[in-house]
Amino acid sequence: MSWHIRHPRDVRQSVCGLPAADVRRWETEHPPRIDYTCPDCYTLLPEAARPDDANHPPGDATLIDTLRRIAADHQCAKIDGAIVDTWSAAVTVLIWDHLHDDKRQRLLTLPSHELILRCVAIYTRLNARNSDQ
């Protein structure tokens, strides 16, 4: 089941244009999450339409500097078409600082959103392991 975001001007319709009768679940209370929200709703949000704040091809080490800036400024940014929040940027930098150079080079071969997702997954596994003990 995918969630749809209410249109700000017409509560009987979703952002992607589906009528309310066709929508089984609304996402209005919390910010939309890409894993729950309809892909059409997510791409039509104003945040998704804004231009990229930074572009980093795979292998560009300045991505980490951009993530450090996002974490320090406490502001989300759009990198290579993906919106990166403060927590994801901070977690990525934290994991990055603890990695050896060979692991860093392997991560740098990934697109920016994949690198961030991998670092968040590592952080989540480490926290789950620590909470079990």
N, C-alpha and C positions, 0 to 999 in steps of 0.2 A: 504494500500500500504506500503510495507516495503522498506526501503532504503538499498542499498548495498554499500560497501566500495570498491573502486578501488584497484586492486592488485598493489602493489608498482612496480613490474617488468613488468606487462602486463596490460596496460590501457584498453585493450579490454575485460578484464575479472574481475570479482569481487573476493574478498578475499575468498568467499565460493566456488568459482569455476564456478559460472554461467557465460555463455557467455554474452557479451555485448548486443546482440540482445534480450536476455530474460529479461534484467534489465530495468525497467521503470524509476527508480530514483537512482541517485548516491549521495553518501555522501562523499565529498572529501574536502570541504573547512573548515569544522568545525570538532572538535573531535567527534567520534561516540557516540551517546546516545543510551542506551539500549532500551528505549521505541520506538525509531524510526528505529534502525538498525536491519537488519536481524540477528536472533540469531546465525546462522552459521558463519556469518562474525564476529560477536562480539567475539565468542569463539575462533576464529582462529587468533585474533590480538596478537601481541607479549606481550602486557601487560596482557592479559588474560592467557597466557601460563606460565608466571613467577610463581615461588613458592610463597606460602603465607608468608607474613611478620609476621603474628600473627594468632593464633588460639584461639578462645574463645568459649567454650561451653555455652549454655544458663545458666544463673545464675552466670556467672563469672564477678565479679565487676571490674576486671582489664581491661576490655574492655574500660572503660571510661578513664583510664590512657593512654591506647594506642591511643585513640582519641585525648586526650590532647597533646600527643607527636606529632601526625600528624599535628594538628593545629599550634603548636609552631614551628615545623620544616618547615612548608609550603611545605610539600612533600606528595604526595598521597601514599597510602599503600594498600596492598591486605590483607584483613582480611576475613578468612573463605571462600575464593573463590570469594569474591566481592571486587572490587576496590573502595576504599573510598577516595574521594578528600578532599582537605583542607577545602572547604566551608562546606561540609556536616559534617565533623568532628567538626568544630567550632560551627556550629548550634546545633549539638547534645549535645555538652558540655554546651553550653549556656542554652538550655532548661533543661538539667539534673540538672544544678546548681539551677534552680528555682523550681524544683519539691519537694514535700514532700516525706518522706521516704516510705510511703505506695505505692505511685505512682511509685517510683523508683523500688521497689521490684516487682511490676507487670510488669514493662518494662523489668526487668532483666530475666524474664521467657521466653522472646522471643529470637529467634536467632539474631545474631548481625546485619544482614542486615535489619531485621524487626524493631529492636529497632531504628536504624538510620532513616529508612523511617518514622516511627511514629513521631520522634522528628522533622524531616524536615516538616512533615505535620502540626504539631502544630505551628511551626514557621511561615509557610506560611499562616495559618489561622489568626494568630495574626497580621501579617503584612497587610493582606488584610483588616482586621477590622480597623486597625489604618489608612490605606490610605483612607478608606471611610469617615472617620470623618474629 
